Amino acid sequence: ACLVKILSYVTQNSNAAMLQKAAQLDPYIAIGVGTAITILVQSSSITTSVLTPLAASGIITLEQMLPLTLGANIGTTCTGFMASLV
């Protein structure tokens, strides 16, 4: 819920340029960002559900979304691995 509020705030305040700049990261760094976000929220579905409308509205491209989605999938694996250690 908090992630959605933050995303809503950022996009409503005409910060699309900031989102585009953040999405233009090196793909390897973007994978790390996607992994970190997914580990924090413990759900790749949330990460992917936030990225899909951004790509659909043209704020980020599919090429920029791919590394973040890959990172989300890696983050889910890390979360599952951490849960198995308990």
Secondary structure, DSSP 8 states (H G I E B T S, - for coil): -HHHHHHHHHHHTT-HHHHHHHHTS-HHHHHHHHHHHHHHHT-HHHHHHHHHHHHHTTSS-HHHHHHHHHHHHHHHHHHHHHHHT-
